[in-house]
């Protein structure tokens, strides 16, 4: 059931929700709500009327140690294939489809809602500055007057909201080793291990504003295993305006010992070692240029989304404990009721993509895409993406413990981001 928009956004927002690419910046009076009735990144600071969503009180404090801050929490209730229709008002169509396809095994343990999101102060400060300065360029395909933080904490249309996800803060420089699995219907799988390295443009890195002005981040991905794929490398220079200056990508093929430009690493080009189960723009739930879709901001809903998924980070787990036939081990998942922005992306006339429509559910506290439903050219629900959100409070970075993308037609799925068996 749709909830009313925050009063601080005013009637102007309601009138602009249908606008594809309205002017971006808002008035200083509206931006003044940030840090008062709205969080510094634009979420409603207050809880909901029912008391099932608490107020935001600053999120988790930064510490040097990273561990599950809620080890004693128990599920309040569990949504199953037998009772999910009772909770339909707070479920996405994709979640309902998962219950229908896997009625005996798919479940959602629902826990107390904890609003743990927290960012460094400079992200809060820059987000407030962005509210009155940052603009959309090229029909929404680039940003002007943007350096870091949330570009549109008071979004006026769908493309602004999706930009908040695309450029959200994920730290300065990141190095990680993660595993990916693409199980067969019977549960058989081979682990593919990647070493990912990112460097983002922000105050924590050596990025200089007068250099590579159109670069958002640099990304390198090395395939570590299995042996048949080991040594292949992907390098990406991600641009802010990918229509003016398309993403720069190169691949090194270890077997051929050759480096080649890789324009296919974008849009619906196949994802690395994904067995055809994800597109390039499925990585990080969604990435890249938004120019092939019309974006509509539908408003806010209260939805059960994966949140505070610290169980999935437990180093005592093996990958076999997580990867199961049909879907991941849902006993390890944690769902909470949160407010989300709903954004519908519809393929533009004359544009090509294997997904004709996508429906996004963006967590209001982090702007991360938490659920995305993908529809094929016939208008049928095809793939369901879920991100299991976690707050890396030791670095003040909200991100994912695990990304999953379920194919309702084949009964297979992709799980990316596991690091339980890595050093």
TITIKOL-278382 format. One line per field, with one value per residue (C-alpha): residue number from 0; residue in three letters; x, y, z. Coordinates in Angstrom, 1 decimal. Layout:
<rs>
fiza = [NUM, ...]
zagu = [ALA, ...]
xx = [X, ...]
yy = [Y, ...]
zz = [Z, ...]
</rs>
This chain:
<rs>
fiza = [0, 1, 2, 3, 4, 5, 6, 7, 8, 9, 10, 11, 12, 13, 14, 15, 16, 17, 18, 19, 20, 21, 22, 23, 24, 25, 26, 27, 28, 29, 30, 31, 32, 33, 34, 35, 36, 37, 38, 39, 40, 41, 42, 43, 44, 45, 46, 47, 48, 49, 50, 51, 52, 53, 54, 55, 56, 57, 58, 59, 60, 61, 62, 63, 64, 65, 66, 67, 68, 69, 70, 71, 72, 73, 74, 75, 76, 77, 78, 79, 80, 81, 82, 83, 84, 85, 86, 87, 88, 89, 90, 91, 92, 93, 94, 95, 96, 97, 98, 99, 100, 101, 102, 103, 104, 105, 106, 107, 108, 109, 110, 111, 112, 113, 114, 115, 116, 117, 118, 119, 120, 121, 122, 123, 124, 125, 126, 127, 128, 129, 130, 131, 132, 133, 134, 135, 136, 137, 138, 139, 140, 141, 142, 143, 144, 145, 146, 147, 148, 149, 150, 151, 152, 153, 154, 155, 156, 157, 158, 159, 160, 161, 162, 163, 164, 165, 166, 167, 168, 169, 170, 171, 172, 173, 174, 175, 176, 177, 178, 179, 180, 181, 182, 183, 184, 185, 186, 187, 188, 189, 190, 191, 192, 193, 194, 195, 196, 197, 198, 199, 200, 201, 202, 203, 204, 205, 206, 207, 208, 209, 210, 211, 212, 213, 214, 215, 216, 217, 218, 219, 220, 221, 222, 223, 224, 225, 226, 227, 228, 229, 230, 231, 232, 233, 234, 235, 236, 237, 238, 239, 240, 241, 242, 243, 244, 245, 246, 247, 248, 249, 250, 251, 252, 253, 254, 255, 256, 257, 258, 259, 260, 261, 262, 263, 264, 265, 266, 267, 268, 269, 270, 271, 272, 273, 274, 275, 276, 277, 278, 279, 280, 281, 282, 283, 284, 285, 286, 287, 288, 289, 290, 291, 292, 293, 294, 295, 296, 297, 298, 299, 300, 301, 302, 303, 304, 305, 306, 307, 308, 309, 310, 311, 312, 313, 314, 315, 316, 317, 318, 319, 320, 321, 322, 323, 324, 325, 326, 327, 328, 329, 330, 331, 332, 333, 334, 335, 336, 337, 338, 339, 340, 341, 342, 343, 344, 345, 346, 347, 348, 349, 350, 351, 352, 353, 354, 355, 356, 357, 358, 359, 360, 361, 362, 363, 364, 365, 366, 367, 368, 369, 370, 371, 372, 373, 374, 375, 376, 377, 378, 379, 380, 381, 382, 383, 384, 385, 386, 387, 388, 389, 390, 391, 392, 393, 394, 395, 396, 397, 398, 399, 400, 401, 402, 403, 404, 405, 406, 407, 408, 409, 410, 411, 412, 413, 414, 415, 416, 417, 418, 419, 420, 421, 422]
zagu = [UNK, UNK, UNK, UNK, UNK, UNK, UNK, UNK, UNK, UNK, UNK, UNK, UNK, UNK, UNK, UNK, UNK, UNK, UNK, UNK, UNK, UNK, UNK, UNK, UNK, UNK, UNK, UNK, UNK, UNK, UNK, UNK, UNK, UNK, UNK, UNK, UNK, UNK, UNK, UNK, UNK, UNK, UNK, UNK, UNK, UNK, UNK, UNK, UNK, UNK, UNK, UNK, UNK, UNK, UNK, UNK, UNK, UNK, UNK, UNK, UNK, UNK, UNK, UNK, UNK, UNK, UNK, UNK, UNK, UNK, UNK, UNK, UNK, UNK, UNK, UNK, UNK, UNK, UNK, UNK, UNK, UNK, UNK, UNK, UNK, UNK, UNK, UNK, UNK, UNK, UNK, UNK, UNK, UNK, UNK, UNK, UNK, UNK, UNK, UNK, UNK, UNK, UNK, UNK, UNK, UNK, UNK, UNK, UNK, UNK, UNK, UNK, UNK, UNK, UNK, UNK, UNK, UNK, UNK, UNK, UNK, UNK, UNK, UNK, UNK, UNK, UNK, UNK, UNK, UNK, UNK, UNK, UNK, UNK, UNK, UNK, UNK, UNK, UNK, UNK, UNK, UNK, UNK, UNK, UNK, UNK, UNK, UNK, UNK, UNK, UNK, UNK, UNK, UNK, UNK, UNK, UNK, UNK, UNK, UNK, UNK, UNK, UNK, UNK, UNK, UNK, UNK, UNK, UNK, UNK, UNK, UNK, UNK, UNK, UNK, UNK, UNK, UNK, UNK, UNK, UNK, UNK, UNK, UNK, UNK, UNK, UNK, UNK, UNK, UNK, UNK, UNK, UNK, UNK, UNK, UNK, UNK, UNK, UNK, UNK, UNK, UNK, UNK, UNK, UNK, UNK, UNK, UNK, UNK, UNK, UNK, UNK, UNK, UNK, UNK, UNK, UNK, UNK, UNK, UNK, UNK, UNK, UNK, UNK, UNK, UNK, UNK, UNK, UNK, UNK, UNK, UNK, UNK, UNK, UNK, UNK, UNK, UNK, UNK, UNK, UNK, UNK, UNK, UNK, UNK, UNK, UNK, UNK, UNK, UNK, UNK, UNK, UNK, UNK, UNK, UNK, UNK, UNK, UNK, UNK, UNK, UNK, UNK, UNK, UNK, UNK, UNK, UNK, UNK, UNK, UNK, UNK, UNK, UNK, UNK, UNK, UNK, UNK, UNK, UNK, UNK, UNK, UNK, UNK, UNK, UNK, UNK, UNK, UNK, UNK, UNK, UNK, UNK, UNK, UNK, UNK, UNK, UNK, UNK, UNK, UNK, UNK, UNK, UNK, UNK, UNK, UNK, UNK, UNK, UNK, UNK, UNK, UNK, UNK, UNK, UNK, UNK, UNK, UNK, UNK, UNK, UNK, UNK, UNK, UNK, UNK, UNK, UNK, UNK, UNK, UNK, UNK, UNK, UNK, UNK, UNK, UNK, UNK, UNK, UNK, UNK, UNK, UNK, UNK, UNK, UNK, UNK, UNK, UNK, UNK, UNK, UNK, UNK, UNK, UNK, UNK, UNK, UNK, UNK, UNK, UNK, UNK, UNK, UNK, UNK, UNK, UNK, UNK, UNK, UNK, UNK, UNK, UNK, UNK, UNK, UNK, UNK, UNK, UNK, UNK, UNK, UNK, UNK, UNK, UNK, UNK, UNK, UNK, UNK, UNK, UNK, UNK, UNK, UNK, UNK, UNK, UNK, UNK, UNK, UNK, UNK, UNK, UNK, UNK, UNK, UNK, UNK, UNK, UNK, UNK, UNK, UNK, UNK, UNK, UNK, UNK, UNK, UNK, UNK, UNK, UNK, UNK, UNK]
xx = [0.0, 1.5, 2.4, 2.1, 5.2, 7.0, 5.3, 8.7, 8.8, 5.7, 3.1, 5.7, 7.2, 3.8, 3.3, 6.7, 6.7, 5.5, 8.2, 10.9, 13.8, 12.8, 15.3, 17.1, 18.1, 15.5, 15.1, 17.1, 13.9, 13.2, 16.9, 16.8, 14.7, 17.8, 19.2, 16.0, 12.8, 14.7, 18.0, 21.1, 20.6, 16.9, 15.1, 12.2, 13.7, 10.6, 9.3, 5.9, 2.6, 2.3, 5.5, 6.9, 9.6, 11.6, 13.0, 16.5, 18.9, 22.2, 22.8, 25.6, 28.6, 31.9, 34.2, 37.5, 35.9, 33.4, 31.0, 27.3, 25.9, 22.7, 23.7, 20.8, 18.0, 15.4, 12.7, 9.5, 7.7, 8.4, 6.7, 6.3, 4.6, 1.6, 1.0, 2.6, -0.7, -1.4, 1.6, 1.0, 0.7, 4.3, 5.8, 7.0, 5.7, 9.0, 8.9, 5.4, 6.6, 9.4, 6.9, 4.7, 7.6, 9.2, 6.3, 8.0, 11.5, 11.4, 10.8, 11.4, 12.4, 11.3, 13.2, 12.9, 13.6, 16.9, 17.9, 21.7, 22.8, 25.5, 27.9, 30.9, 30.1, 31.5, 28.9, 26.1, 27.5, 28.0, 24.6, 23.0, 25.0, 24.1, 20.4, 20.5, 23.3, 23.4, 21.5, 20.8, 22.5, 21.7, 18.1, 19.1, 22.2, 24.8, 25.3, 26.4, 27.9, 28.4, 31.5, 30.3, 27.5, 23.8, 23.2, 19.4, 18.4, 15.0, 14.3, 11.8, 11.6, 12.7, 16.0, 17.2, 16.4, 18.3, 21.3, 21.3, 21.9, 24.4, 26.8, 26.1, 29.1, 31.0, 34.2, 37.4, 39.5, 38.3, 40.0, 38.1, 38.0, 34.5, 32.9, 30.1, 27.9, 25.4, 23.8, 22.1, 18.5, 19.7, 22.0, 25.3, 27.7, 31.3, 32.6, 34.1, 36.4, 37.2, 39.6, 37.8, 39.6, 37.8, 38.9, 36.1, 36.2, 36.0, 37.9, 39.3, 41.3, 43.9, 41.3, 41.9, 38.8, 40.7, 41.7, 39.3, 36.4, 33.9, 35.2, 33.1, 35.4, 38.1, 37.5, 39.7, 38.5, 40.8, 39.4, 41.3, 39.5, 38.5, 41.7, 39.9, 39.0, 41.9, 44.0, 41.3, 41.1, 38.5, 39.4, 36.7, 36.9, 33.3, 32.1, 29.4, 28.0, 28.1, 26.3, 28.8, 31.7, 30.9, 32.3, 35.9, 36.4, 39.2, 39.5, 42.7, 42.2, 44.8, 44.5, 45.1, 47.4, 45.7, 44.1, 41.1, 38.6, 35.3, 32.3, 30.1, 30.7, 27.6, 23.8, 22.7, 26.1, 26.8, 28.1, 31.6, 31.5, 27.7, 26.6, 24.2, 22.3, 23.1, 23.7, 26.6, 24.2, 22.9, 26.2, 25.8, 22.1, 22.1, 24.9, 25.7, 24.0, 20.3, 19.6, 17.7, 14.8, 12.1, 12.1, 9.0, 9.1, 6.1, 6.3, 7.1, 6.1, 6.8, 8.4, 10.1, 13.6, 16.9, 18.6, 21.4, 22.4, 25.3, 24.5, 25.5, 29.0, 29.7, 33.2, 32.0, 29.9, 31.0, 29.6, 27.7, 25.8, 24.6, 24.1, 21.1, 18.9, 16.5, 17.6, 20.1, 19.5, 16.8, 17.4, 20.5, 18.6, 17.2, 14.3, 13.0, 10.2, 11.7, 10.4, 11.6, 11.2, 9.6, 10.9, 9.7, 12.0, 10.4, 12.4, 12.3, 10.9, 13.6, 16.1, 17.2, 17.6, 16.6, 14.7, 11.7, 10.8, 12.4, 10.8, 13.3, 12.8, 15.4, 16.1, 15.3, 18.2, 21.0, 19.5, 20.7, 18.6, 17.3, 14.8, 14.5, 11.9, 12.9, 10.3, 10.9, 9.6, 6.3, 5.7, 6.2, 8.2, 11.5, 14.2, 14.0, 17.0, 17.6, 20.5, 21.2, 22.1, 24.7, 26.3, 30.1, 30.0, 33.8, 34.2, 30.8, 29.8, 26.4, 26.8, 25.8, 26.7, 25.3, 23.6, 21.1, 19.4, 16.8, 15.6, 12.0, 12.0, 15.0, 14.9, 18.5, 20.1, 23.3, 24.7, 27.6, 29.6, 30.2, 33.5, 33.0, 35.9, 38.2, 41.1]
yy = [0.0, 3.4, 5.7, 9.5, 11.4, 13.3, 16.7, 18.4, 17.5, 19.6, 19.5, 20.4, 16.9, 15.2, 17.1, 16.3, 12.5, 12.0, 14.2, 12.3, 14.7, 17.8, 20.4, 18.9, 21.4, 22.3, 25.5, 26.3, 26.2, 22.6, 21.6, 23.0, 20.0, 17.8, 17.0, 18.2, 16.3, 14.4, 12.6, 14.2, 12.0, 12.6, 9.8, 10.5, 10.8, 9.8, 6.3, 5.2, 5.7, 2.0, 1.9, -0.9, 1.4, 3.3, 6.8, 7.3, 8.2, 8.4, 4.7, 2.5, 4.2, 3.7, 1.2, -0.6, -4.0, -5.5, -8.2, -8.9, -6.1, -8.0, -11.6, -12.2, -11.0, -13.6, -13.5, -11.9, -14.1, -16.0, -15.5, -18.7, -20.1, -20.9, -17.4, -14.9, -13.7, -12.3, -10.0, -9.1, -5.4, -5.3, -7.6, -7.0, -8.9, -10.6, -11.8, -13.1, -15.0, -16.6, -17.9, -19.2, -21.0, -22.4, -22.8, -25.4, -23.9, -20.1, -18.2, -14.7, -14.5, -11.0, -9.3, -6.0, -3.1, -1.4, 1.7, 1.3, 3.4, 6.0, 7.9, 10.1, 13.8, 15.0, 12.9, 14.5, 18.0, 17.4, 15.8, 19.0, 21.1, 18.9, 19.4, 23.0, 22.7, 19.3, 19.1, 16.5, 16.7, 15.3, 14.3, 12.7, 10.9, 12.8, 15.1, 18.7, 20.3, 17.0, 15.7, 13.1, 12.2, 11.9, 14.0, 14.3, 13.8, 15.3, 13.5, 15.0, 12.2, 8.6, 9.2, 11.4, 8.6, 6.0, 8.3, 8.3, 4.5, 4.7, 7.1, 6.3, 6.3, 3.1, 4.3, 5.4, 2.6, -1.0, -4.3, -7.6, -11.2, -12.5, -15.7, -16.2, -19.3, -20.1, -23.4, -25.8, -26.7, -29.7, -27.4, -28.4, -25.4, -24.3, -21.4, -18.5, -16.3, -12.7, -10.1, -6.8, -3.4, 0.0, 3.5, 6.1, 9.9, 11.4, 13.0, 9.7, 9.0, 10.8, 11.8, 15.4, 17.3, 18.7, 15.2, 12.8, 15.1, 12.6, 9.5, 8.2, 5.3, 2.9, -0.8, -3.9, -7.5, -10.5, -14.0, -16.1, -19.5, -21.9, -22.7, -22.5, -18.9, -17.8, -14.9, -13.2, -9.5, -6.8, -3.1, -0.4, 3.4, 4.3, 7.7, 9.9, 10.8, 7.6, 9.0, 11.8, 9.5, 5.8, 3.6, 2.6, -1.1, -3.5, -7.3, -9.4, -13.0, -15.2, -17.9, -15.5, -13.2, -10.3, -7.1, -5.8, -3.0, -4.4, -2.3, -5.3, -4.7, -2.5, -2.7, -6.3, -7.6, -10.9, -10.6, -12.1, -15.9, -15.7, -18.6, -16.2, -15.5, -11.8, -8.8, -6.4, -3.8, -6.3, -6.0, -4.0, -4.6, -1.9, 0.2, 2.2, 4.7, 5.2, 6.4, 3.3, 3.6, 6.0, 6.4, 7.0, 7.8, 6.0, 7.1, 5.3, 2.0, -0.1, -3.3, -6.3, -6.1, -7.9, -5.8, -6.1, -9.4, -10.1, -13.8, -14.1, -12.7, -15.3, -16.8, -20.0, -20.7, -22.5, -21.6, -24.9, -23.6, -20.7, -22.0, -24.3, -25.5, -22.8, -20.1, -19.3, -20.8, -18.4, -19.4, -17.2, -14.2, -11.4, -9.2, -6.0, -3.6, -0.4, 2.5, 2.3, 4.5, 2.6, 3.5, 1.9, 1.8, 1.2, 0.6, 3.5, 3.2, 2.2, 1.1, -2.5, -4.4, -8.0, -6.4, -4.4, -3.2, -3.1, -2.2, -0.9, -0.6, 1.8, 1.8, 5.4, 5.4, 4.3, 4.7, 1.2, -0.9, -3.7, -5.4, -5.3, -7.1, -7.7, -8.2, -9.6, -8.3, -10.1, -8.2, -11.3, -11.3, -13.0, -12.4, -11.3, -9.5, -9.2, -7.4, -8.5, -5.2, -4.8, -1.8, -1.9, 0.4, 0.1, 2.0, 3.9, 2.2, 0.6, -2.1, -5.7, -8.9, -10.8, -10.1, -12.7, -12.8, -15.5, -16.7, -17.8, -19.5, -21.7, -22.3, -21.2, -18.2, -16.3, -15.4, -12.9, -11.4, -14.3, -14.1, -16.6, -18.9, -16.1, -14.7]
zz = [0.0, -1.0, 1.8, 1.6, 0.7, 3.4, 4.0, 3.6, 0.0, -0.6, -3.4, -6.0, -5.7, -6.1, -9.3, -10.7, -10.1, -13.6, -15.2, -16.9, -16.5, -14.6, -13.4, -10.5, -7.9, -5.2, -3.3, -0.2, 1.9, 0.9, 1.3, 4.9, 5.9, 5.5, 8.9, 10.6, 9.5, 6.9, 7.3, 5.7, 2.6, 2.3, 4.2, 6.6, 10.0, 11.8, 12.1, 10.7, 12.4, 13.2, 15.1, 13.0, 11.5, 14.1, 13.8, 12.4, 15.2, 13.4, 12.6, 13.9, 15.5, 13.8, 15.4, 14.5, 14.8, 12.4, 13.7, 14.0, 16.2, 16.8, 17.6, 20.0, 17.6, 16.8, 14.0, 15.0, 12.5, 9.3, 5.9, 4.0, 1.0, 3.2, 4.6, 2.2, 0.9, 4.3, 3.9, 0.3, 0.9, 2.0, -0.6, -4.1, -7.1, -7.4, -3.8, -4.3, -7.4, -5.4, -2.9, -5.7, -7.4, -4.2, -1.8, 0.4, 0.7, 0.1, 3.3, 4.8, 8.5, 9.6, 12.3, 14.2, 11.9, 12.7, 10.8, 11.0, 8.0, 8.7, 6.5, 7.1, 7.8, 4.5, 2.7, 4.7, 4.0, 0.3, -0.1, 1.3, -1.1, -4.0, -3.3, -4.5, -7.0, -8.8, -12.1, -14.7, -18.1, -21.5, -20.7, -17.5, -18.7, -16.7, -13.7, -13.5, -10.4, -8.6, -6.8, -4.2, -1.8, -2.8, -5.8, -5.3, -1.7, -2.6, -5.9, -8.2, -10.8, -11.4, -13.1, -10.2, -7.8, -9.8, -10.0, -6.2, -6.3, -9.2, -7.5, -3.8, -1.4, -1.1, 0.5, -1.1, -2.4, -2.0, -2.5, -2.0, -2.9, -3.5, -4.8, -7.3, -7.8, -10.5, -9.3, -11.6, -10.8, -8.7, -6.7, -8.3, -8.8, -9.3, -7.3, -9.4, -7.3, -8.2, -6.9, -7.3, -6.9, -6.9, -6.6, -6.3, -6.8, -3.3, -0.5, 0.7, -2.5, -4.6, -7.1, -8.4, -9.6, -12.6, -13.8, -15.6, -14.8, -16.2, -14.3, -11.4, -10.4, -11.7, -11.4, -12.0, -11.7, -11.8, -12.1, -9.6, -10.1, -11.5, -13.5, -16.9, -16.2, -14.0, -15.3, -17.2, -16.3, -16.7, -16.4, -16.4, -16.3, -15.3, -16.6, -15.1, -18.5, -20.5, -23.5, -24.0, -23.1, -23.1, -20.4, -21.1, -20.7, -21.6, -21.1, -21.0, -22.2, -20.5, -23.1, -26.0, -24.0, -25.6, -24.3, -26.2, -25.8, -24.5, -25.5, -24.7, -21.0, -20.7, -20.8, -21.5, -22.4, -20.6, -17.0, -16.3, -15.8, -15.1, -17.3, -19.0, -15.7, -15.5, -17.7, -17.3, -15.8, -13.2, -11.4, -8.1, -8.7, -11.4, -12.9, -16.0, -18.3, -17.7, -21.3, -22.6, -20.2, -19.2, -15.4, -13.4, -9.7, -8.2, -4.6, -1.4, 0.0, 3.1, 2.0, 3.7, 2.3, 3.2, 5.8, 8.4, 6.8, 9.1, 9.3, 5.7, 6.5, 9.2, 8.7, 10.2, 7.1, 4.1, 0.6, 0.7, 3.7, 1.6, -1.9, -2.2, -5.1, -6.3, -4.0, -1.2, 2.3, 3.5, 7.1, 6.9, 5.6, 7.6, 6.4, 8.0, 7.2, 5.6, 3.5, -0.1, -3.2, -6.0, -9.5, -12.7, -15.8, -19.2, -22.3, -24.6, -28.1, -30.5, -27.7, -27.2, -23.9, -22.9, -20.0, -21.3, -17.8, -14.4, -11.1, -8.5, -4.7, -3.3, 0.5, 1.6, 4.1, 1.7, -1.8, -2.5, -4.8, -2.5, -4.8, -8.6, -10.7, -14.3, -17.1, -20.6, -23.9, -23.4, -20.2, -18.0, -14.8, -15.6, -13.0, -9.4, -7.8, -4.1, -2.3, 1.2, 2.7, 5.5, 7.2, 7.2, 10.2, 10.7, 7.4, 7.5, 4.2, 3.6, 0.9, 0.2, 2.0, -1.1, -4.4, -5.8, -9.1, -9.6, -13.0, -12.6, -16.0, -15.7, -11.9, -11.7, -10.0, -9.4, -6.0, -6.0, -3.2, -0.8, 1.1, 4.0, 2.9, 1.9, 4.1]
</rs>
